[in-house]
Amino acid sequence: MFASTVFKRGFASSAVANKKVAVLGAAGGIGQPLSLLLKLNPLVTHLSLYDIVNTPGVAADLSHINTNSKVTGHKGPAELGAAIANSDVIVIPAGVPRKPGMTRDDLFNTNAGIVKTLAEAAAQHAPKAHILVIANPVNSTVPIVAEVLKKHGVFDPKRLFGVTTLDVVRASRFVSEVKGTNPVDTKVTVVGGHSGVTIIPLLSQTGHKFTQEELEKLTHRIQYGGDEVVKAKDGTGSATLSMAQAGARFTVSLLEALSGKKNVVEPSYVFSEVAKKDGVEWFSSNVELGPEGVAKVHPLGELSAFEQKLYADAIPELKKNIAKGVEFVAKN
């Protein structure tokens, strides 16, 4: 029941053949539940798992689940190429998690190197794959992947995504708690980036009315919701289960669109014209997905005065985050 109602989403499993999805960082806190959710999905025919430790065990465990997809486990740098080769979609949750007091940007020095290495392998072994970046800080790691792909001459802006779905998932939940609605049916557009002030929830577009106090509290909670989890886990990690669900949601939506499903729209941090007039080329907004990846980047629509201020505050931070990723590749 669970797999058919949640994961098929009205899509027959026979509609797709030979879709290989590689999860890089599959033995980690996000990677394991993300891989489990993808194993349950009939759109995935080959689930390729990579990490520097424990991947064969994770793969063996998942391979016993009675769905049709093949699962392979690959461990260590020597097996990275085989893990990625001929992938249709590459999902990158690899990297170290946040700890109390850390921002996503504090993770940069460690995770930037990891993501760069994985991007190099993707450019060499699956240059036409769609790459989904979860590793934080997304505002910087996505430009890192782009710069690596450019160096190899295989950058296609339609095929590179920063996964910001968790911001929308959280926003739906938090707004529903305030308004007493069903979170499944509570749609909240969240734009900008994937860290702190760069996260811009467009609450004026939800159809609900909010007091100024509600606007300020909800906006802050959506922007810093990850801190709640980091604090609650008391130093043992960051958001893993909710991120896995959000990552699986985006991956499945992309697979559906690649297979011909129409009108698939998800938020994503992509190469975009939306904020280019303000000097920002990477920006998260609602993106219509299609057979080639990005089919259409939706405009922001009308913003309230409160949201215009949020946008103005986000732009300088996004510029700084993007430049940091570009400079990292240039220097390494």
Secondary structure, 3 states (H helix, E strand, C coil): CHHHHHHHCCCCHHHCCCCEEEEECCCCCCHHHHHHHHHCCCCCCEEEEEECCCHHHHHHHHHCCCCCCEEEEEECHHHHHHHHCCCCEEEECCCCCCCCCCCHHHHHHHHHHHHHHHHHHHHHHCCCCEEEECCCCHHHHHHHHHHHHHHCCCCCHHHEEECCHHHHHHHHHHHHHHHCCCHHHCCCCEEECCCHHHEEECHHHCCCCCCHHHHHHHHHHHHCHHHHHHHHCCCCCCCCHHHHHHHHHHHHHHHHHHCCCCCEEEEEEEECCCCHHHCCCEEEEEEEEECCEEEEECCCCCCCHHHHHHHHHHHHHHHHHHHHHHHHHHHC
